[in-house]
Amino acid sequence: MAARIAQTTGAEHTAMLGLGVYRPARVVTNDEVAGPINSSDEWIQTRSGIKTRRFADESETIQSMSVAAARGALESSGIAIDQVDCVIVATSTHLLLTPAAAPRIATELGMNGAAAFDVSAGCAGFCHSIALASDLVRAGTAGHVLVIGVEKLTNTINPRDRSTAFLFADGAGAVIIGPSDEPGIGPTVWGSDGTQHHAIRQDKDWIEFFHEIDEKGLDAVRPYMAMEGTAVFRWAAHSLEKVCRDAIDRAGLSSDDLDAMIPHQANGRIIEIMARVLKLPEHCALANDIEEAGNTSAASIPLAMEALLRKGESKPGDTALLIAFGAGLSYAAQVVSLPNWK
């Protein structure tokens, strides 16, 4: 008779227990980014809803921003470092193919032997990581999980690219996920559409760049992030309503039960369309951190969550719909209870 392999079981319910963020010190106005793309403050605000954004300096790295946000999440959750045994970092802008950013972040935080890995799911990475972390705790694979969404997009954009230069910015947000007496993270609705892989992408791979160096020397142009804004806008406007409704339905709720909606801060016009088609109740707060933070990809949902809580538009324990979408194209949504924050 074959030996029986033991299985683990974990918590029945999970929740986000604490939230922390890091916003770079430097505030950048539309006037500052408009010149190189022959644009204006009015054009940028009309097209995107952005008024300012934050750009990190050389000392504000993927690692340092992540550590700062993580320390805030640990403090607000009341969870000790030695209670966290897994770190998931959602990012597209850690510019080493290997190793991942997460192990060094875990070590700097003082963790000893914690599992640590990165998730590459573009702007949807934070919601993907929430799903993974919740399932790890429910399965007993981890006791508590630190989830970080972090980006330094200013390292990847061409300041003269009219489609990206005004949109993207930097920052980090983190949450601690652990056991809860009540359900605090609903079922995740996620997926991808590889037919739209071209809509948000790195414009050339590294081998192409190396060949270009051989041919052109110093005239070779490094890879940059590229985006087909119209394709993304049309895809989001057409596809995301069903994802949102499915996430609300799977949580056993209706849109009237929502206290807040926190969409990925991609574009102010997309946010307005999503709120309108879902017919959100009047009492439902709508995150609009893009006005002050720009599009920070995997960091945008935790940053927008913190802004709602800081401004008093939402409070810990409120029921919120998270919805994110980005490169891949990948998407994910879940209903959550908002955490304590620092």
Residue frames relative to the residue before (quaternion, step in Angstrom):
aa qw qx qy qz dx dy dz
M 1.0000 0.0000 0.0000 0.0000 0.00 0.00 0.00
A 0.4673 -0.6936 0.4712 0.2803 3.57 -0.83 0.96
A 0.5396 -0.6120 0.4665 0.3416 3.56 -1.11 0.70
R 0.3942 -0.7181 0.5268 0.2267 3.54 -1.08 0.78
I 0.3216 -0.7591 0.5399 0.1698 3.57 -0.78 1.08
A 0.4189 -0.7169 0.5026 0.2407 3.56 -0.80 1.03
Q 0.2186 -0.7576 0.6037 0.1172 3.53 -1.21 0.63
T 0.3521 -0.7164 0.5547 0.2348 3.58 -1.21 0.45
T 0.0986 -0.7395 0.6571 0.1079 3.51 -1.30 0.42
G 0.2195 -0.8040 0.5448 0.0928 3.55 -1.06 0.74
A 0.8134 -0.2375 0.1964 0.4933 3.52 -1.15 -0.70
E 0.5036 -0.6394 0.4838 0.3216 3.56 -1.09 0.66
H 0.8009 0.1266 -0.0410 0.5839 3.58 1.01 -0.85
T 0.1521 -0.7739 0.6077 0.0931 3.56 -1.24 0.54
A 0.0322 -0.7818 0.6220 0.0290 3.53 -1.33 0.31
M 0.4918 -0.5651 0.5500 0.3691 3.51 -1.37 0.17
L 0.2346 -0.8306 0.4963 0.0931 3.57 -0.46 1.22
G 0.8092 -0.0331 0.0437 0.5849 3.59 1.12 -0.50
L 0.1976 -0.7822 0.5877 0.0618 3.54 -1.18 0.72
G 0.0471 0.7688 -0.6375 0.0184 3.55 -1.11 0.76
V 0.1156 -0.7984 0.5880 0.0588 3.60 -1.11 0.60
Y 0.1485 -0.7353 0.6448 0.1466 3.49 -1.40 0.21
R 0.0762 -0.7713 0.6317 0.0150 3.53 -0.84 1.08
P 0.4730 -0.6821 0.4688 0.3019 3.63 -0.70 1.00
A 0.6046 -0.6208 0.3747 0.3297 3.54 -1.13 0.72
R 0.7115 0.4948 -0.2752 0.4162 3.58 0.92 -0.86
V 0.1953 -0.7647 0.6086 0.0820 3.56 -0.76 1.15
V 0.1334 -0.8089 0.5721 0.0224 3.57 -0.76 1.11
T 0.3118 -0.7749 0.5267 0.1579 3.57 -0.71 1.10
N 0.6491 -0.4958 0.3992 0.4165 3.56 -1.29 0.20
D 0.6094 0.5679 -0.3587 0.4212 3.58 1.00 -0.75
E 0.6523 0.5346 -0.3175 0.4335 3.58 1.04 -0.77
V 0.7447 0.3873 -0.2295 0.4927 3.61 0.95 -0.79
A 0.5663 0.6543 -0.3706 0.3374 3.59 1.21 -0.44
G 0.6043 0.6225 -0.3561 0.3471 3.57 0.98 -0.82
P 0.7257 0.4488 -0.2699 0.4462 3.62 0.65 -1.05
I 0.7383 0.3649 -0.2368 0.5155 3.62 1.15 -0.42
N 0.4435 -0.7236 0.4367 0.2983 3.58 1.29 0.38
S 0.4563 0.6745 -0.4342 0.3851 3.55 0.90 1.02
S 0.3220 -0.7286 0.5650 0.2151 3.57 -1.26 -0.38
D 0.6691 -0.4798 0.3857 0.4162 3.53 -1.33 0.32
E 0.6602 0.5166 -0.3129 0.4465 3.60 0.90 -0.91
W 0.6578 0.5125 -0.3124 0.4550 3.61 0.90 -0.91
I 0.6729 0.4996 -0.2977 0.4572 3.59 0.90 -0.93
Q 0.6682 0.4904 -0.3126 0.4639 3.60 0.89 -0.89
T 0.6621 0.5113 -0.3106 0.4513 3.59 0.92 -0.87
R 0.7219 0.4673 -0.2455 0.4474 3.56 0.92 -0.92
S 0.8396 0.2187 -0.0535 0.4943 3.57 0.99 -0.86
G 0.4287 -0.6892 0.4774 0.3368 3.60 1.12 -0.58
I 0.5440 0.6386 -0.3894 0.3803 3.60 1.28 0.00
K 0.1754 -0.7712 0.6050 0.0918 3.55 -1.03 0.93
T 0.7772 -0.0318 0.0391 0.6273 3.57 1.04 -0.86
R 0.0838 -0.7598 0.6376 0.0959 3.54 -1.35 0.12
R 0.4097 -0.6951 0.5277 0.2653 3.59 -1.29 0.21
F 0.1304 -0.7648 0.6274 0.0668 3.57 -1.00 0.93
A 0.3745 -0.7268 0.5344 0.2146 3.57 -0.86 0.97
D 0.3583 -0.6991 0.5649 0.2528 3.58 -1.17 0.58
E 0.7604 -0.3930 0.2441 0.4558 3.59 -1.28 -0.01
S 0.6763 0.4995 -0.3005 0.4504 3.61 1.07 -0.65
E 0.6595 0.4708 -0.2988 0.5041 3.59 1.25 -0.39
T 0.0014 0.8455 -0.5272 0.0842 3.53 0.04 1.37
I 0.6989 -0.4056 0.3562 0.4691 3.56 -1.32 0.06
Q 0.6921 0.4793 -0.2834 0.4594 3.58 0.90 -0.90
S 0.7071 0.4657 -0.2925 0.4445 3.61 0.75 -0.96
M 0.6484 0.5019 -0.3275 0.4695 3.61 0.98 -0.76
S 0.6420 0.5289 -0.3172 0.4555 3.59 1.02 -0.81
V 0.6569 0.5135 -0.3098 0.4570 3.56 0.92 -0.91
A 0.6550 0.5125 -0.3158 0.4567 3.59 0.92 -0.86
A 0.6698 0.4821 -0.3020 0.4773 3.60 0.91 -0.89
A 0.6474 0.5327 -0.3170 0.4435 3.57 0.97 -0.85
R 0.6464 0.5164 -0.3309 0.4539 3.59 0.94 -0.80
G 0.6273 0.5220 -0.3320 0.4730 3.58 1.08 -0.67
A 0.6568 0.5079 -0.3075 0.4649 3.58 0.99 -0.84
L 0.6422 0.5147 -0.3223 0.4678 3.58 0.99 -0.80
E 0.6689 0.5034 -0.3062 0.4533 3.59 0.91 -0.90
S 0.7137 0.4566 -0.2780 0.4526 3.59 0.83 -0.92
S 0.6687 0.4931 -0.3010 0.4680 3.60 1.17 -0.50
G 0.3519 -0.7363 0.4979 0.2934 3.56 1.13 -0.61
I 0.4923 0.6469 -0.4278 0.3952 3.57 1.26 0.35
A 0.3885 -0.7306 0.5162 0.2210 3.58 -0.90 0.93
I 0.6725 -0.5073 0.3614 0.3996 3.55 -1.23 0.55
D 0.7236 0.4584 -0.2726 0.4382 3.61 0.82 -0.94
Q 0.5861 0.5516 -0.3829 0.4535 3.61 1.26 0.06
V 0.6392 0.5025 -0.3199 0.4864 3.58 1.27 -0.28
D 0.0194 -0.8388 0.5439 -0.0127 3.58 -0.59 1.07
C 0.7505 0.2334 -0.2200 0.5778 3.58 1.21 0.44
V 0.0958 -0.7716 0.6278 0.0364 3.57 -1.06 0.85
I 0.0603 -0.7780 0.6253 0.0063 3.55 -0.83 1.07
V 0.1012 -0.7966 0.5956 0.0212 3.58 -0.72 1.10
A 0.1720 -0.7708 0.6092 0.0721 3.56 -0.65 1.17
T 0.2892 0.7479 -0.5498 0.2340 3.57 -0.58 1.16
S 0.2172 -0.7450 0.6114 0.1548 3.53 -1.29 0.49
T 0.7184 0.4719 -0.2247 0.4591 3.57 1.27 -0.12
H 0.3819 0.6173 -0.5520 0.4103 3.56 1.12 0.72
L 0.2224 -0.8705 0.4306 0.0860 3.55 -0.11 1.34
L 0.5307 0.5232 -0.4637 0.4792 3.54 1.06 0.83
L 0.4352 -0.6734 0.5212 0.2923 3.57 -0.91 0.84
T 0.7718 -0.1032 0.0617 0.6244 3.57 1.14 -0.62
P 0.5693 -0.1901 -0.7997 -0.0135 1.61 -2.05 1.41
A 0.6682 -0.4690 0.3924 0.4237 3.55 -1.35 0.12
A 0.5871 -0.5825 0.4344 0.3569 3.56 -1.27 0.39
A 0.6076 0.6474 -0.3475 0.3015 3.58 0.98 -0.90
P 0.6630 0.5151 -0.3578 0.4087 3.69 0.75 -0.78
R 0.6758 0.4746 -0.3084 0.4722 3.61 0.92 -0.80
I 0.6054 0.5368 -0.3515 0.4709 3.59 1.09 -0.66
A 0.6526 0.5139 -0.3108 0.4620 3.59 0.92 -0.90
T 0.6667 0.5034 -0.3012 0.4598 3.57 0.94 -0.88
E 0.6579 0.5027 -0.3206 0.4600 3.60 0.93 -0.84
L 0.6509 0.5076 -0.3144 0.4688 3.59 1.12 -0.62
G 0.5527 -0.6332 0.3813 0.3849 3.59 1.26 -0.24
M 0.4335 0.6869 -0.4725 0.3419 3.58 1.21 0.35
N 0.2075 -0.7832 0.5801 0.0832 3.54 -1.06 0.81
G 0.8627 0.0314 -0.0486 0.5024 3.58 -0.37 1.23
A 0.3912 0.7171 -0.4987 0.2898 3.61 1.18 0.23
A 0.5003 -0.5893 0.5318 0.3459 3.56 -1.17 0.61
A 0.0616 0.8069 -0.5818 0.0814 3.59 -0.91 0.83
F 0.1767 0.7798 -0.5788 0.1604 3.56 -0.78 1.06
D 0.4401 -0.6805 0.5276 0.2546 3.53 -1.33 0.42
V 0.2189 -0.7342 0.6267 0.1422 3.54 -1.29 0.52
S 0.1330 -0.7811 0.6073 0.0587 3.56 -0.85 1.01
A 0.2794 0.7354 -0.5712 0.2341 3.57 -0.19 1.30
G 0.5772 -0.6220 0.3635 0.3845 3.55 1.12 0.71
C 0.8298 -0.1837 0.1611 0.5018 3.53 -1.07 -0.80
A 0.6387 0.5197 -0.3201 0.4685 3.60 1.25 -0.34
G 0.4098 0.7736 -0.4285 0.2236 3.58 1.29 -0.13
F 0.6434 0.5256 -0.3426 0.4386 3.60 0.96 -0.77
C 0.6851 0.4682 -0.2911 0.4761 3.61 0.88 -0.89
H 0.5862 0.5411 -0.3656 0.4796 3.60 1.11 -0.60
S 0.6975 0.4900 -0.2729 0.4460 3.56 0.89 -0.97
I 0.5780 0.5551 -0.3677 0.4718 3.60 1.14 -0.61
A 0.6532 0.5161 -0.3103 0.4589 3.58 0.94 -0.91
L 0.6699 0.4991 -0.3002 0.4604 3.58 0.86 -0.95
A 0.6787 0.5065 -0.2988 0.4399 3.57 0.86 -0.98
S 0.6457 0.5200 -0.3205 0.4582 3.57 0.93 -0.88
D 0.6812 0.4852 -0.2905 0.4649 3.58 0.91 -0.90
L 0.6141 0.5445 -0.3500 0.4516 3.61 1.05 -0.68
V 0.6752 0.4782 -0.2929 0.4793 3.59 0.96 -0.86
R 0.6710 0.4958 -0.3040 0.4599 3.60 0.94 -0.83
A 0.6878 0.4696 -0.2815 0.4766 3.59 1.10 -0.62
G 0.4941 -0.6615 0.4344 0.3601 3.59 1.21 -0.32
T 0.4412 0.6948 -0.4565 0.3378 3.59 1.24 0.16
A 0.7826 0.0761 -0.0357 0.6169 3.58 1.19 -0.64
G 0.4441 -0.6774 0.5165 0.2776 3.55 -1.18 0.60
H 0.7637 -0.0623 0.0677 0.6389 3.54 0.92 -1.02
V 0.1679 -0.7859 0.5913 0.0676 3.56 -1.07 0.79
L 0.2603 -0.7217 0.6227 0.1540 3.54 -1.06 0.88
V 0.0813 -0.7833 0.6162 0.0127 3.57 -0.73 1.13
I 0.0502 -0.7956 0.6036 -0.0147 3.56 -0.82 1.07
G 0.1095 -0.7323 0.6665 0.0869 3.54 -1.11 0.82
V 0.1174 0.8162 -0.5473 0.1431 3.58 -0.52 1.13
E 0.0563 0.7931 -0.6049 0.0446 3.56 -1.04 0.79
K 0.0770 -0.7145 0.6896 0.0897 3.50 -1.31 0.63
L 0.0818 -0.8652 0.4946 0.0076 3.51 0.51 1.31
T 0.5473 0.6170 -0.4033 0.3964 3.59 1.19 -0.36
N 0.5952 0.5494 -0.3686 0.4561 3.61 1.23 -0.26
T 0.7640 0.4159 -0.1776 0.4602 3.59 1.17 -0.52
I 0.6806 0.4876 -0.2994 0.4576 3.61 1.20 -0.20
N 0.4226 -0.6653 0.5615 0.2521 3.51 -1.25 0.65
P 0.3919 -0.7585 0.4606 0.2429 3.65 -0.46 1.10
R 0.6816 0.4519 -0.2907 0.4967 3.59 1.28 -0.13
D 0.5154 0.6257 -0.4191 0.4090 3.58 1.31 0.16
R 0.3753 -0.7749 0.4706 0.1927 3.56 -0.38 1.29
S 0.6746 0.5117 -0.3058 0.4354 3.64 1.12 -0.48
T 0.8021 0.2907 -0.1378 0.5032 3.62 1.14 -0.49
A 0.6016 0.6446 -0.3714 0.2911 3.60 0.95 -0.82
F 0.7210 0.4451 -0.2526 0.4671 3.60 1.01 -0.73
L 0.6489 0.5824 -0.2987 0.3879 3.58 1.23 -0.46
F 0.8191 0.3801 -0.1438 0.4049 3.51 0.65 -1.21
A 0.0435 -0.7983 0.5991 -0.0437 3.53 -1.16 0.76
D 0.5337 -0.6571 0.4680 0.2536 3.55 -1.37 -0.08
G 0.3461 0.7338 -0.5512 0.1945 3.56 -1.27 0.42
A 0.2202 -0.7668 0.5900 0.1246 3.54 -1.36 0.07
G 0.0081 -0.7688 0.6392 0.0160 3.53 -1.23 0.61
A 0.0793 -0.8133 0.5764 0.0016 3.57 -1.05 0.74
V 0.0750 -0.7663 0.6353 0.0590 3.54 -1.24 0.58
I 0.3173 -0.6775 0.6225 0.2298 3.52 -1.35 0.45
I 0.1162 -0.7841 0.6082 0.0425 3.56 -0.86 1.02
G 0.1640 0.7922 -0.5676 0.1525 3.52 -0.84 1.04
P 0.7552 -0.3762 0.2725 0.4624 3.58 -1.31 -0.13
S 0.0657 -0.7876 0.6127 0.0074 3.54 -1.19 0.68
D 0.5384 -0.6201 0.4622 0.3345 3.57 -1.15 0.61
E 0.7753 0.2084 -0.1038 0.5871 3.57 1.16 -0.67
P 0.6001 -0.5586 0.4086 0.4012 3.62 -1.12 0.48
G 0.0479 -0.8210 0.5689 -0.0060 3.56 -0.75 1.09
I 0.7356 0.2527 -0.1835 0.6012 3.57 1.33 -0.07
G 0.2885 -0.7898 0.5218 0.1441 3.56 -0.53 1.19
P 0.7026 -0.4313 0.3363 0.4553 3.58 -1.28 0.07
T 0.3806 -0.7318 0.5254 0.2084 3.54 -1.05 0.82
V 0.1738 -0.7250 0.6575 0.1092 3.52 -1.09 0.85
W 0.1632 0.8077 -0.5454 0.1532 3.57 -0.48 1.15
G 0.1268 0.7903 -0.5925 0.0909 3.52 -1.27 0.29
S 0.2705 -0.7466 0.5807 0.1793 3.52 -1.33 -0.25
D 0.1680 -0.7536 0.6271 0.1032 3.53 -1.33 0.37
G 0.1909 -0.8400 0.5020 0.0768 3.55 0.09 1.33
T 0.5182 0.6207 -0.4345 0.3968 3.61 1.20 -0.18
Q 0.7161 0.4075 -0.2327 0.5168 3.57 1.26 -0.42
H 0.2539 0.8142 -0.4952 0.1655 3.60 1.21 0.43
H 0.6426 0.5593 -0.3128 0.4200 3.57 1.15 -0.64
A 0.5554 0.6727 -0.3823 0.3047 3.60 1.16 -0.53
I 0.7606 0.0413 -0.0300 0.6472 3.59 1.15 -0.67
R 0.2271 0.7988 -0.5094 0.2256 3.57 -0.43 1.16
Q 0.4839 -0.5401 0.5661 0.3919 3.52 -1.40 0.02
D 0.4573 -0.7651 0.3799 0.2472 3.58 -0.62 1.12
K 0.7790 0.0236 -0.0806 0.6213 3.60 1.25 -0.13
D 0.4377 -0.6791 0.5017 0.3092 3.60 -1.09 0.52
W 0.6939 -0.5175 0.3025 0.3990 3.56 -1.25 0.35
I 0.6050 0.5497 -0.3665 0.4445 3.60 1.06 -0.60
E 0.6181 0.5286 -0.3325 0.4774 3.58 1.03 -0.80
F 0.6609 0.5124 -0.3047 0.4559 3.57 0.93 -0.88
F 0.6524 0.5094 -0.3199 0.4611 3.59 0.95 -0.85
H 0.6303 0.5154 -0.3294 0.4780 3.61 1.03 -0.76
E 0.6423 0.5302 -0.3153 0.4549 3.56 1.04 -0.83
I 0.6138 0.5358 -0.3390 0.4705 3.58 1.07 -0.72
D 0.6440 0.5290 -0.3200 0.4505 3.57 0.96 -0.89
E 0.7253 0.4430 -0.2350 0.4716 3.57 1.02 -0.85
K 0.8294 0.2607 -0.0835 0.4871 3.58 0.86 -0.99
G 0.3548 -0.7506 0.4904 0.2650 3.59 1.21 -0.23
L 0.8503 -0.1020 0.0935 0.5077 3.56 -0.88 -0.98
D 0.6008 0.5595 -0.3655 0.4387 3.60 1.22 -0.17
A 0.4503 0.6798 -0.4560 0.3567 3.59 1.28 -0.07
V 0.2879 -0.7587 0.5648 0.1498 3.58 -1.01 0.85
R 0.4556 -0.7118 0.4723 0.2505 3.56 -0.73 1.10
P 0.5890 -0.5546 0.4309 0.3998 3.61 -1.19 0.34
Y 0.0736 -0.7646 0.6392 0.0376 3.53 -1.17 0.75
M 0.5390 -0.5634 0.4939 0.3850 3.52 -1.30 0.20
A 0.0892 -0.7857 0.6113 0.0331 3.55 -1.04 0.85
M 0.0556 -0.8028 0.5935 0.0145 3.56 -1.12 0.62
E 0.2479 -0.7150 0.6338 0.1601 3.52 -1.14 0.78
G 0.2867 -0.8358 0.4437 0.1496 3.53 0.17 1.37
T 0.6530 0.5209 -0.3255 0.4431 3.59 0.93 -0.83
A 0.6475 0.5183 -0.3169 0.4600 3.60 0.99 -0.83
V 0.6534 0.5018 -0.3127 0.4728 3.58 0.97 -0.83
F 0.6490 0.5319 -0.3143 0.4439 3.56 0.92 -0.95
R 0.6846 0.4822 -0.2890 0.4640 3.58 0.84 -0.96
W 0.6455 0.5184 -0.3255 0.4569 3.59 0.94 -0.85
A 0.6777 0.4989 -0.2966 0.4514 3.58 0.85 -0.97
A 0.6764 0.5013 -0.2970 0.4505 3.57 0.87 -0.97
H 0.7092 0.4640 -0.2549 0.4657 3.59 1.07 -0.73
S 0.8026 0.3945 -0.1491 0.4219 3.57 0.89 -0.97
L 0.6956 0.5609 -0.2919 0.3411 3.59 0.96 -0.78
E 0.5267 0.6292 -0.4328 0.3733 3.61 1.10 -0.40
K 0.6706 0.4951 -0.3030 0.4619 3.60 0.89 -0.91
V 0.6270 0.5331 -0.3405 0.4547 3.60 0.97 -0.79
C 0.6601 0.5046 -0.3013 0.4679 3.58 0.92 -0.91
R 0.6839 0.4839 -0.2953 0.4592 3.59 0.83 -0.96
D 0.6362 0.5263 -0.3315 0.4565 3.59 1.02 -0.74
A 0.6533 0.5115 -0.3184 0.4583 3.59 0.97 -0.81
I 0.6463 0.5016 -0.3153 0.4809 3.59 1.01 -0.81
D 0.6579 0.5121 -0.3073 0.4588 3.59 0.93 -0.90
R 0.6879 0.4906 -0.2920 0.4481 3.60 0.87 -0.93
A 0.6355 0.4996 -0.3215 0.4932 3.57 1.25 -0.42
G 0.4788 -0.6910 0.4201 0.3418 3.59 1.30 -0.08
L 0.5941 0.5732 -0.3449 0.4467 3.56 1.22 0.50
S 0.3209 -0.6799 0.5988 0.2762 3.53 -1.38 -0.12
S 0.6791 -0.4856 0.3375 0.4349 3.59 -1.21 0.25
D 0.5884 0.5844 -0.3653 0.4229 3.60 1.16 -0.51
D 0.6416 0.5378 -0.3184 0.4447 3.60 1.22 -0.46
L 0.5694 0.6236 -0.3767 0.3807 3.60 1.23 -0.27
D 0.2719 -0.7386 0.5972 0.1547 3.53 -1.05 0.88
A 0.8035 0.0390 0.0086 0.5939 3.56 1.18 -0.52
M 0.1501 -0.7297 0.6542 0.1306 3.50 -1.32 0.46
I 0.0594 -0.8017 0.5947 -0.0128 3.56 -0.75 1.09
P 0.0407 -0.8116 0.5827 -0.0081 3.58 -0.03 1.28
H 0.6277 -0.4693 0.4488 0.4295 3.53 -1.31 0.32
Q 0.3853 -0.7496 0.5000 0.1993 3.53 -0.85 1.04
A 0.0714 0.8413 -0.5246 0.1096 3.54 0.53 1.28
N 0.7764 -0.1425 0.1937 0.5826 3.53 0.87 -1.04
G 0.5194 -0.6740 0.4280 0.3046 3.57 -0.80 0.97
R 0.6403 0.5300 -0.3299 0.4474 3.59 1.05 -0.71
I 0.6346 0.5116 -0.3301 0.4759 3.60 1.02 -0.76
I 0.6329 0.5349 -0.3307 0.4517 3.59 0.97 -0.85
E 0.6642 0.5043 -0.3052 0.4597 3.59 0.92 -0.89
I 0.6464 0.5163 -0.3221 0.4603 3.60 0.96 -0.84
M 0.6621 0.5123 -0.3128 0.4487 3.59 0.88 -0.92
A 0.6562 0.5068 -0.3128 0.4634 3.59 0.94 -0.86
R 0.6674 0.5154 -0.3021 0.4446 3.58 0.98 -0.84
V 0.7100 0.4599 -0.2855 0.4505 3.61 0.79 -0.94
L 0.6671 0.4884 -0.3080 0.4707 3.60 1.14 -0.54
K 0.2845 -0.7886 0.4981 0.2216 3.58 1.30 -0.22
L 0.0333 0.8378 -0.5411 0.0647 3.55 0.77 1.08
P 0.5198 -0.6351 0.4588 0.3405 3.61 -1.02 0.69
E 0.6662 -0.5379 0.3422 0.3870 3.57 -1.19 0.55
H 0.6824 0.5020 -0.2979 0.4400 3.57 1.04 -0.74
C 0.5610 0.6320 -0.3809 0.3754 3.62 1.24 -0.27
A 0.3317 -0.7414 0.5537 0.1838 3.57 -0.70 1.11
L 0.1846 -0.7779 0.5941 0.0887 3.57 -1.03 0.81
A 0.3824 -0.7418 0.5044 0.2215 3.58 -0.59 1.16
N 0.0378 0.7953 -0.6021 0.0589 3.55 -0.92 0.95
D 0.1358 0.8372 -0.5131 0.1318 3.55 0.97 0.95
I 0.4823 0.6806 -0.4357 0.3380 3.58 1.23 -0.30
E 0.5491 0.6256 -0.3933 0.3905 3.62 1.12 -0.57
E 0.8001 0.2899 -0.1204 0.5111 3.56 0.94 -0.94
A 0.7749 0.3758 -0.1756 0.4770 3.60 1.13 -0.58
G 0.3840 -0.7022 0.5076 0.3192 3.60 1.16 -0.40
N 0.6317 -0.4914 0.4195 0.4284 3.54 -1.31 -0.36
T 0.0505 -0.8239 0.5641 -0.0197 3.58 -0.47 1.22
S 0.5058 -0.7025 0.4001 0.3009 3.57 1.19 0.68
A 0.8613 -0.0297 0.0192 0.5068 3.63 -0.76 -0.98
A 0.6497 0.5089 -0.3244 0.4622 3.61 1.22 -0.32
S 0.5376 0.7042 -0.3908 0.2497 3.58 1.15 -0.48
I 0.6678 0.5047 -0.3317 0.4350 3.63 0.92 -0.76
P 0.6850 0.4416 -0.3328 0.4744 3.67 0.77 -0.73
L 0.6219 0.5245 -0.3516 0.4632 3.61 1.05 -0.64
A 0.6683 0.4874 -0.2997 0.4755 3.60 0.96 -0.86
M 0.6062 0.5504 -0.3409 0.4618 3.58 1.11 -0.69
E 0.6653 0.4996 -0.2982 0.4678 3.57 0.94 -0.91
A 0.6375 0.5322 -0.3368 0.4438 3.60 0.99 -0.80
L 0.6405 0.5181 -0.3297 0.4612 3.61 0.94 -0.82
L 0.6889 0.4764 -0.2806 0.4688 3.59 0.92 -0.93
R 0.6618 0.5214 -0.3073 0.4423 3.59 0.94 -0.88
K 0.7219 0.4359 -0.2398 0.4809 3.57 1.00 -0.83
G 0.4985 -0.6846 0.4085 0.3407 3.59 1.29 -0.05
E 0.4371 0.6942 -0.4635 0.3348 3.59 1.23 0.30
S 0.7517 0.0986 -0.0928 0.6455 3.56 1.33 -0.34
K 0.2155 -0.7661 0.5895 0.1383 3.55 -1.30 0.25
P 0.6500 -0.4995 0.3762 0.4318 3.60 -1.18 0.41
G 0.7467 0.3539 -0.2922 0.4814 3.56 -0.97 0.93
D 0.5126 0.6327 -0.4277 0.3923 3.60 1.22 -0.27
T 0.4289 -0.6879 0.5290 0.2510 3.55 -1.21 0.62
A 0.0099 0.8285 -0.5546 0.0771 3.57 -0.61 1.17
L 0.3245 -0.7007 0.6012 0.2057 3.52 -1.21 0.67
L 0.1461 -0.7543 0.6359 0.0734 3.56 -0.89 1.04
I 0.0723 0.7844 -0.6128 0.0624 3.60 -0.92 0.88
A 0.0395 0.8086 -0.5823 0.0747 3.57 -0.76 1.08
F 0.0113 0.7834 -0.6203 0.0372 3.54 -1.18 0.64
G 0.2060 0.7914 -0.5567 0.1457 3.56 -1.07 0.63
A 0.8586 -0.1409 0.0838 0.4858 3.52 -1.29 -0.49
G 0.5315 0.6154 -0.4646 0.3507 3.50 -0.99 0.95
L 0.3655 0.5055 -0.2046 -0.7543 1.59 1.21 -2.18
S 0.1388 -0.7849 0.6019 0.0486 3.56 -0.96 0.93
Y 0.0323 -0.8028 0.5954 0.0003 3.56 -1.14 0.61
A 0.0410 0.7793 -0.6246 0.0300 3.55 -1.27 0.48
A 0.0044 0.7877 -0.6157 0.0222 3.56 -1.14 0.71
Q 0.1068 0.7666 -0.6315 0.0461 3.54 -1.21 0.60
V 0.3889 -0.6687 0.5752 0.2660 3.55 -1.27 0.47
V 0.0308 -0.8152 0.5769 -0.0406 3.57 -0.86 1.00
S 0.4035 -0.6161 0.5947 0.3225 3.50 -1.40 0.12
L 0.4556 -0.7092 0.4600 0.2788 3.60 -0.76 0.99
P 0.4316 -0.7434 0.4627 0.2168 3.58 -0.97 0.90
N 0.6044 -0.4387 0.4729 0.4676 3.49 -1.39 -0.19
W 0.1441 -0.8165 0.5561 0.0584 3.59 -1.08 0.55
K 0.1729 -0.7591 0.6218 0.0858 3.49 -1.34 0.52
